[in-house]
Amino acid sequence: LKPEQLAKGGSEYNEQCALFSWAALSKQIYPQLELLFAIKNEEKSGSAIVGSRFKASGVKRGVADVFLSVPRNGYHGLYIEMKASKGKLSKEQIIFGDKVREQGYGWVCCYSWESAKNIIIQYLTS
Ligand SMILES: [Mg+2]
């Protein structure tokens, strides 16, 4: 499916799927997109058992959704927190962003796959 089709639902999940669809289609132009990946972070699993299993294996609240493992412009890599258009950052997400910035990483919050796409292109090409 094309990114535009995947994004139709408008959820954060839809936007993130659209971003990765775009990335798959754009690897010829930007080979570094091979190093773009999603991070499993804490979300509502609907089950305390599943939640505690995730936590035990190192899954953490506040960790960004996506990481581009490519150093550019003085940054070690770029974290992207994805949100639906009306999403809000949690306290933990803001703290995570501050901490990774302190360590020399880029961190951005994007409210659509297009905005994430534009930031990635800008990051890779400047
Ligand atoms: Mg998110």
Backbone and ligand atoms as CSV (ligand in chain L), in Angstrom:
chain,resi,resn,atom,element,x,y,z
A,1,LEU,N,N,0.825,-1.214,0.000
A,1,LEU,CA,C,0.000,0.000,0.000
A,1,LEU,C,C,0.855,1.258,0.000
A,2,LYS,N,N,0.341,2.279,-0.640
A,2,LYS,CA,C,1.048,3.558,-0.680
A,2,LYS,C,C,0.891,4.280,0.659
A,3,PRO,N,N,1.851,5.149,0.992
A,3,PRO,CA,C,1.777,5.862,2.273
A,3,PRO,C,C,0.448,6.595,2.464
A,4,GLU,N,N,-0.032,7.231,1.404
A,4,GLU,CA,C,-1.275,8.018,1.508
A,4,GLU,C,C,-2.452,7.117,1.924
A,5,GLN,N,N,-2.477,5.907,1.393
A,5,GLN,CA,C,-3.563,4.978,1.736
A,5,GLN,C,C,-3.444,4.524,3.186
A,6,LEU,N,N,-2.197,4.222,3.596
A,6,LEU,CA,C,-1.973,3.735,4.955
A,6,LEU,C,C,-2.313,4.798,5.999
A,7,ALA,N,N,-2.107,6.061,5.642
A,7,ALA,CA,C,-2.307,7.145,6.615
A,7,ALA,C,C,-3.776,7.498,6.793
A,8,LYS,N,N,-4.630,6.947,5.948
A,8,LYS,CA,C,-6.049,7.356,5.940
A,8,LYS,C,C,-6.746,7.250,7.293
A,9,GLY,N,N,-6.434,6.211,8.044
A,9,GLY,CA,C,-7.095,6.034,9.344
A,9,GLY,C,C,-6.822,7.162,10.319
A,10,GLY,N,N,-5.693,7.849,10.138
A,10,GLY,CA,C,-5.397,9.030,10.953
A,10,GLY,C,C,-4.832,8.746,12.334
A,11,SER,N,N,-4.671,7.483,12.708
A,11,SER,CA,C,-4.099,7.195,14.021
A,11,SER,C,C,-2.580,7.319,13.954
A,12,GLU,N,N,-1.968,7.347,15.126
A,12,GLU,CA,C,-0.500,7.379,15.165
A,12,GLU,C,C,0.065,6.139,14.471
A,13,TYR,N,N,-0.561,5.013,14.707
A,13,TYR,CA,C,-0.131,3.763,14.069
A,13,TYR,C,C,-0.190,3.894,12.548
A,14,ASN,N,N,-1.289,4.440,12.042
A,14,ASN,CA,C,-1.440,4.642,10.594
A,14,ASN,C,C,-0.337,5.550,10.046
A,15,GLU,N,N,-0.062,6.640,10.757
A,15,GLU,CA,C,0.967,7.588,10.308
A,15,GLU,C,C,2.342,6.917,10.291
A,16,GLN,N,N,2.601,6.109,11.305
A,16,GLN,CA,C,3.905,5.438,11.368
A,16,GLN,C,C,4.041,4.401,10.255
A,17,CYS,N,N,2.964,3.658,9.979
A,17,CYS,CA,C,2.997,2.686,8.874
A,17,CYS,C,C,3.222,3.414,7.550
A,18,ALA,N,N,2.582,4.562,7.380
A,18,ALA,CA,C,2.764,5.344,6.152
A,18,ALA,C,C,4.217,5.790,6.016
A,19,LEU,N,N,4.811,6.208,7.130
A,19,LEU,CA,C,6.218,6.627,7.106
A,19,LEU,C,C,7.118,5.480,6.635
A,20,PHE,N,N,6.877,4.278,7.166
A,20,PHE,CA,C,7.737,3.154,6.785
A,20,PHE,C,C,7.447,2.662,5.366
A,21,SER,N,N,6.243,2.869,4.904
A,21,SER,CA,C,5.941,2.565,3.510
A,21,SER,C,C,6.708,3.523,2.596
A,22,TRP,N,N,6.679,4.813,2.942
A,22,TRP,CA,C,7.464,5.799,2.183
A,22,TRP,C,C,8.951,5.424,2.209
A,23,ALA,N,N,9.450,5.035,3.388
A,23,ALA,CA,C,10.875,4.703,3.525
A,23,ALA,C,C,11.235,3.522,2.619
A,24,ALA,N,N,10.365,2.535,2.571
A,24,ALA,CA,C,10.635,1.361,1.731
A,24,ALA,C,C,10.679,1.760,0.259
A,25,LEU,N,N,9.812,2.699,-0.107
A,25,LEU,CA,C,9.749,3.139,-1.503
A,25,LEU,C,C,10.883,4.105,-1.867
A,26,SER,N,N,11.569,4.614,-0.859
A,26,SER,CA,C,12.551,5.681,-1.115
A,26,SER,C,C,13.990,5.253,-0.871
A,27,LYS,N,N,14.194,3.961,-0.636
A,27,LYS,CA,C,15.549,3.474,-0.326
A,27,LYS,C,C,16.530,3.642,-1.481
A,28,GLN,N,N,16.003,3.663,-2.692
A,28,GLN,CA,C,16.881,3.873,-3.849
A,28,GLN,C,C,17.493,5.268,-3.791
A,29,ILE,N,N,16.667,6.234,-3.411
A,29,ILE,CA,C,17.127,7.620,-3.358
A,29,ILE,C,C,17.943,7.887,-2.096
A,30,TYR,N,N,17.487,7.332,-0.975
A,30,TYR,CA,C,18.164,7.537,0.304
A,30,TYR,C,C,18.499,6.180,0.921
A,31,PRO,N,N,19.640,5.598,0.542
A,31,PRO,CA,C,19.981,4.249,1.016
A,31,PRO,C,C,20.070,4.149,2.543
A,32,GLN,N,N,20.311,5.298,3.203
A,32,GLN,CA,C,20.431,5.273,4.671
A,32,GLN,C,C,19.106,4.935,5.356
A,33,LEU,N,N,18.004,4.973,4.601
A,33,LEU,CA,C,16.703,4.630,5.177
A,33,LEU,C,C,16.650,3.169,5.619
A,34,GLU,N,N,17.617,2.386,5.155
A,34,GLU,CA,C,17.778,1.017,5.647
A,34,GLU,C,C,17.943,1.007,7.168
A,35,LEU,N,N,18.481,2.100,7.698
A,35,LEU,CA,C,18.781,2.195,9.127
A,35,LEU,C,C,17.708,2.963,9.901
A,36,LEU,N,N,16.533,3.072,9.294
A,36,LEU,CA,C,15.370,3.648,9.984
A,36,LEU,C,C,14.545,2.489,10.522
A,37,PHE,N,N,14.262,2.519,11.820
A,37,PHE,CA,C,13.471,1.416,12.380
A,37,PHE,C,C,12.592,1.890,13.533
A,38,ALA,N,N,11.600,1.073,13.846
A,38,ALA,CA,C,10.685,1.372,14.948
A,38,ALA,C,C,11.225,0.757,16.231
A,39,ILE,N,N,10.940,1.414,17.325
A,39,ILE,CA,C,11.331,0.899,18.639
A,39,ILE,C,C,10.057,0.509,19.383
A,40,LYS,N,N,10.058,-0.677,19.915
A,40,LYS,CA,C,8.913,-1.116,20.720
A,40,LYS,C,C,9.001,-0.403,22.062
A,41,ASN,N,N,8.063,0.509,22.313
A,41,ASN,CA,C,8.077,1.215,23.585
A,41,ASN,C,C,6.775,0.928,24.312
A,42,GLU,N,N,6.705,1.407,25.529
A,42,GLU,CA,C,5.545,1.021,26.327
A,42,GLU,C,C,4.263,1.655,25.817
A,43,GLU,N,N,3.290,0.837,25.567
A,43,GLU,CA,C,1.962,1.323,25.213
A,43,GLU,C,C,0.960,0.464,25.963
A,44,LYS,N,N,-0.281,0.857,25.880
A,44,LYS,CA,C,-1.306,0.069,26.582
A,44,LYS,C,C,-1.443,-1.288,25.903
A,45,SER,N,N,-1.111,-2.330,26.636
A,45,SER,CA,C,-1.205,-3.667,26.056
A,45,SER,C,C,-2.548,-4.294,26.392
A,46,GLY,N,N,-3.269,-3.681,27.336
A,46,GLY,CA,C,-4.558,-4.235,27.731
A,46,GLY,C,C,-4.422,-5.382,28.712
A,47,SER,N,N,-3.185,-5.728,29.042
A,47,SER,CA,C,-2.974,-6.847,29.950
A,47,SER,C,C,-1.781,-6.553,30.837
A,48,ALA,N,N,-1.984,-6.680,32.150
A,48,ALA,CA,C,-0.903,-6.416,33.102
A,48,ALA,C,C,0.236,-7.408,32.891
A,49,ILE,N,N,-0.096,-8.634,32.540
A,49,ILE,CA,C,0.937,-9.671,32.351
A,49,ILE,C,C,1.810,-9.314,31.151
A,50,VAL,N,N,1.162,-8.979,30.027
A,50,VAL,CA,C,1.926,-8.591,28.832
A,50,VAL,C,C,2.758,-7.353,29.137
A,51,GLY,N,N,2.144,-6.373,29.835
A,51,GLY,CA,C,2.839,-5.138,30.194
A,51,GLY,C,C,4.084,-5.413,31.018
A,52,SER,N,N,3.978,-6.280,32.000
A,52,SER,CA,C,5.132,-6.537,32.860
A,52,SER,C,C,6.189,-7.371,32.139
A,53,ARG,N,N,5.747,-8.192,31.200
A,53,ARG,CA,C,6.726,-8.949,30.388
A,53,ARG,C,C,7.532,-8.003,29.502
A,54,PHE,N,N,6.838,-7.023,28.900
A,54,PHE,CA,C,7.537,-6.019,28.085
A,54,PHE,C,C,8.562,-5.283,28.941
A,55,LYS,N,N,8.103,-4.838,30.112
A,55,LYS,CA,C,8.952,-4.046,30.996
A,55,LYS,C,C,10.188,-4.852,31.407
A,56,ALA,N,N,9.982,-6.104,31.738
A,56,ALA,CA,C,11.096,-6.967,32.155
A,56,ALA,C,C,12.128,-7.106,31.036
A,57,SER,N,N,11.666,-7.013,29.802
A,57,SER,CA,C,12.600,-7.189,28.678
A,57,SER,C,C,13.206,-5.864,28.215
A,58,GLY,N,N,12.944,-4.775,28.986
A,58,GLY,CA,C,13.631,-3.527,28.699
A,58,GLY,C,C,12.813,-2.501,27.944
A,59,VAL,N,N,11.572,-2.814,27.669
A,59,VAL,CA,C,10.693,-1.841,27.007
A,59,VAL,C,C,10.407,-0.709,27.991
A,60,LYS,N,N,10.586,0.547,27.539
A,60,LYS,CA,C,10.449,1.678,28.458
A,60,LYS,C,C,9.477,2.732,27.967
A,61,ARG,N,N,8.757,3.284,28.909
A,61,ARG,CA,C,7.848,4.386,28.646
A,61,ARG,C,C,8.659,5.631,28.265
A,62,GLY,N,N,8.178,6.366,27.286
A,62,GLY,CA,C,8.825,7.628,26.917
A,62,GLY,C,C,9.816,7.509,25.769
A,63,VAL,N,N,10.308,6.291,25.523
A,63,VAL,CA,C,11.262,6.095,24.432
A,63,VAL,C,C,10.558,6.417,23.109
A,64,ALA,N,N,11.286,7.090,22.214
A,64,ALA,CA,C,10.683,7.521,20.945
A,64,ALA,C,C,10.299,6.313,20.084
A,65,ASP,N,N,9.402,6.533,19.146
A,65,ASP,CA,C,8.851,5.452,18.315
A,65,ASP,C,C,9.801,4.983,17.222
A,66,VAL,N,N,10.609,5.907,16.734
A,66,VAL,CA,C,11.388,5.618,15.526
A,66,VAL,C,C,12.810,6.153,15.719
A,67,PHE,N,N,13.780,5.422,15.196
A,67,PHE,CA,C,15.169,5.888,15.259
A,67,PHE,C,C,15.813,5.762,13.892
A,68,LEU,N,N,16.528,6.814,13.513
A,68,LEU,CA,C,17.325,6.789,12.284
A,68,LEU,C,C,18.779,6.719,12.718
A,69,SER,N,N,19.367,5.551,12.495
A,69,SER,CA,C,20.693,5.266,13.042
A,69,SER,C,C,21.802,5.740,12.097
A,70,VAL,N,N,21.753,7.036,11.814
A,70,VAL,CA,C,22.695,7.642,10.877
A,70,VAL,C,C,23.193,8.956,11.486
A,71,PRO,N,N,24.506,9.107,11.667
A,71,PRO,CA,C,25.013,10.373,12.200
A,71,PRO,C,C,25.080,11.447,11.110
A,72,ARG,N,N,24.632,12.651,11.458
A,72,ARG,CA,C,24.653,13.774,10.512
A,72,ARG,C,C,24.739,15.089,11.289
A,73,ASN,N,N,25.421,16.039,10.696
A,73,ASN,CA,C,25.394,17.421,11.205
A,73,ASN,C,C,25.672,17.518,12.703
A,74,GLY,N,N,26.563,16.701,13.197
A,74,GLY,CA,C,26.896,16.761,14.610
A,74,GLY,C,C,25.981,15.950,15.516
A,75,TYR,N,N,24.949,15.333,14.952
A,75,TYR,CA,C,24.081,14.452,15.745
A,75,TYR,C,C,24.510,13.000,15.560
A,76,HIS,N,N,24.370,12.221,16.618
A,76,HIS,CA,C,24.722,10.793,16.531
A,76,HIS,C,C,23.667,9.995,15.778
A,77,GLY,N,N,22.466,10.490,15.767
A,77,GLY,CA,C,21.334,9.810,15.143
A,77,GLY,C,C,20.094,10.620,15.443
A,78,LEU,N,N,18.966,10.229,14.880
A,78,LEU,CA,C,17.740,11.023,15.026
A,78,LEU,C,C,16.588,10.175,15.564
A,79,TYR,N,N,16.077,10.586,16.711
A,79,TYR,CA,C,14.868,9.960,17.274
A,79,TYR,C,C,13.634,10.722,16.791
A,80,ILE,N,N,12.594,9.979,16.446
A,80,ILE,CA,C,11.335,10.602,16.039
A,80,ILE,C,C,10.195,10.058,16.897
A,81,GLU,N,N,9.527,10.973,17.574
A,81,GLU,CA,C,8.321,10.596,18.309
A,81,GLU,C,C,7.136,10.858,17.390
A,82,MET,N,N,6.396,9.823,17.053
A,82,MET,CA,C,5.241,9.960,16.165
A,82,MET,C,C,3.988,10.231,16.997
A,83,LYS,N,N,3.121,11.078,16.431
A,83,LYS,CA,C,1.843,11.394,17.078
A,83,LYS,C,C,0.764,11.473,16.005
A,84,ALA,N,N,-0.450,11.176,16.400
A,84,ALA,CA,C,-1.579,11.481,15.527
A,84,ALA,C,C,-1.746,12.994,15.539
A,85,SER,N,N,-2.531,13.530,14.617
A,85,SER,CA,C,-2.585,14.993,14.471
A,85,SER,C,C,-2.962,15.692,15.777
A,86,LYS,N,N,-3.785,15.030,16.602
A,86,LYS,CA,C,-4.184,15.684,17.860
A,86,LYS,C,C,-3.514,15.061,19.079
A,87,GLY,N,N,-2.450,14.289,18.827
A,87,GLY,CA,C,-1.756,13.633,19.933
A,87,GLY,C,C,-1.018,14.628,20.823
A,88,LYS,N,N,-0.729,14.197,22.042
A,88,LYS,CA,C,0.011,15.054,22.979
A,88,LYS,C,C,1.196,14.282,23.527
A,89,LEU,N,N,2.311,14.984,23.705
A,89,LEU,CA,C,3.493,14.349,24.296
A,89,LEU,C,C,3.241,14.062,25.772
A,90,SER,N,N,3.685,12.907,26.223
A,90,SER,CA,C,3.611,12.607,27.658
A,90,SER,C,C,4.838,13.209,28.342
A,91,LYS,N,N,4.761,13.298,29.648
A,91,LYS,CA,C,5.883,13.803,30.441
A,91,LYS,C,C,7.121,12.948,30.179
A,92,GLU,N,N,6.925,11.634,30.144
A,92,GLU,CA,C,8.053,10.713,29.944
A,92,GLU,C,C,8.694,10.916,28.568
A,93,GLN,N,N,7.876,11.197,27.570
A,93,GLN,CA,C,8.404,11.412,26.217
A,93,GLN,C,C,9.238,12.696,26.150
A,94,ILE,N,N,8.780,13.726,26.846
A,94,ILE,CA,C,9.527,14.988,26.879
A,94,ILE,C,C,10.868,14.781,27.590
A,95,ILE,N,N,10.847,14.066,28.691
A,95,ILE,CA,C,12.081,13.794,29.444
A,95,ILE,C,C,13.045,12.965,28.596
A,96,PHE,N,N,12.518,11.957,27.904
A,96,PHE,CA,C,13.376,11.140,27.029
A,96,PHE,C,C,14.036,12.027,25.968
A,97,GLY,N,N,13.239,12.908,25.357
A,97,GLY,CA,C,13.774,13.811,24.332
A,97,GLY,C,C,14.898,14.685,24.890
A,98,ASP,N,N,14.684,15.237,26.087
A,98,ASP,CA,C,15.715,16.078,26.716
A,98,ASP,C,C,16.989,15.271,26.958
A,99,LYS,N,N,16.816,14.050,27.444
A,99,LYS,CA,C,17.993,13.239,27.808
A,99,LYS,C,C,18.800,12.812,26.589
A,100,VAL,N,N,18.144,12.423,25.517
A,100,VAL,CA,C,18.920,12.002,24.340
A,100,VAL,C,C,19.551,13.209,23.638
A,101,ARG,N,N,18.888,14.361,23.716
A,101,ARG,CA,C,19.498,15.575,23.156
A,101,ARG,C,C,20.770,15.917,23.915
A,102,GLU,N,N,20.708,15.787,25.237
A,102,GLU,CA,C,21.896,16.017,26.062
A,102,GLU,C,C,23.061,15.125,25.640
A,103,GLN,N,N,22.732,13.943,25.136
A,103,GLN,CA,C,23.755,12.973,24.729
A,103,GLN,C,C,24.208,13.169,23.278
A,104,GLY,N,N,23.630,14.164,22.605
A,104,GLY,CA,C,24.089,14.473,21.255
A,104,GLY,C,C,23.250,13.871,20.131
A,105,TYR,N,N,22.061,13.393,20.481
A,105,TYR,CA,C,21.152,12.876,19.447
A,105,TYR,C,C,20.145,13.959,19.064
A,106,GLY,N,N,19.627,13.838,17.872
A,106,GLY,CA,C,18.500,14.669,17.493
A,106,GLY,C,C,17.225,13.999,17.993
A,107,TRP,N,N,16.236,14.800,18.328
A,107,TRP,CA,C,14.936,14.266,18.757
A,107,TRP,C,C,13.866,15.221,18.251
A,108,VAL,N,N,12.881,14.681,17.552
A,108,VAL,CA,C,11.787,15.516,17.060
A,108,VAL,C,C,10.460,14.793,17.291
A,109,CYS,N,N,9.407,15.584,17.369
A,109,CYS,CA,C,8.059,15.024,17.455
A,109,CYS,C,C,7.346,15.380,16.161
A,110,CYS,N,N,6.760,14.388,15.495
A,110,CYS,CA,C,6.079,14.621,14.225
A,110,CYS,C,C,4.619,14.187,14.317
A,111,TYR,N,N,3.737,15.045,13.804
A,111,TYR,CA,C,2.297,14.802,13.886
A,111,TYR,C,C,1.709,14.238,12.593
A,112,SER,N,N,2.588,13.904,11.654
A,112,SER,CA,C,2.122,13.237,10.438
A,112,SER,C,C,3.319,12.556,9.788
A,113,TRP,N,N,3.040,11.583,8.924
A,113,TRP,CA,C,4.146,10.901,8.243
A,113,TRP,C,C,4.860,11.851,7.294
A,114,GLU,N,N,4.112,12.810,6.701
A,114,GLU,CA,C,4.757,13.747,5.779
A,114,GLU,C,C,5.758,14.633,6.525
A,115,SER,N,N,5.381,15.045,7.696
A,115,SER,CA,C,6.293,15.892,8.456
A,115,SER,C,C,7.542,15.089,8.849
A,116,ALA,N,N,7.357,13.826,9.242
A,116,ALA,CA,C,8.525,12.976,9.565
A,116,ALA,C,C,9.391,12.779,8.318
A,117,LYS,N,N,8.742,12.526,7.199
A,117,LYS,CA,C,9.463,12.348,5.932
A,117,LYS,C,C,10.308,13.585,5.626
A,118,ASN,N,N,9.706,14.773,5.733
A,118,ASN,CA,C,10.428,16.003,5.406
A,118,ASN,C,C,11.614,16.217,6.334
A,119,ILE,N,N,11.423,15.921,7.601
A,119,ILE,CA,C,12.517,16.086,8.563
A,119,ILE,C,C,13.644,15.096,8.267
A,120,ILE,N,N,13.288,13.867,7.916
A,120,ILE,CA,C,14.313,12.853,7.593
A,120,ILE,C,C,15.103,13.275,6.357
A,121,ILE,N,N,14.412,13.731,5.344
A,121,ILE,CA,C,15.111,14.160,4.120
A,121,ILE,C,C,16.050,15.324,4.439
A,122,GLN,N,N,15.539,16.274,5.199
A,122,GLN,CA,C,16.351,17.426,5.591
A,122,GLN,C,C,17.573,16.960,6.387
A,123,TYR,N,N,17.347,16.031,7.307
A,123,TYR,CA,C,18.438,15.504,8.151
A,123,TYR,C,C,19.495,14.814,7.295
A,124,LEU,N,N,19.044,14.006,6.350
A,124,LEU,CA,C,19.992,13.220,5.542
A,124,LEU,C,C,20.730,14.043,4.493
A,125,THR,N,N,20.127,15.142,4.083
A,125,THR,CA,C,20.703,15.869,2.938
A,125,THR,C,C,21.388,17.182,3.311
A,126,SER,N,N,21.281,17.596,4.574
A,126,SER,CA,C,21.928,18.877,4.905
A,126,SER,C,C,23.272,18.654,5.559
L,1,MG,MG,MG,4.243,8.092,19.690
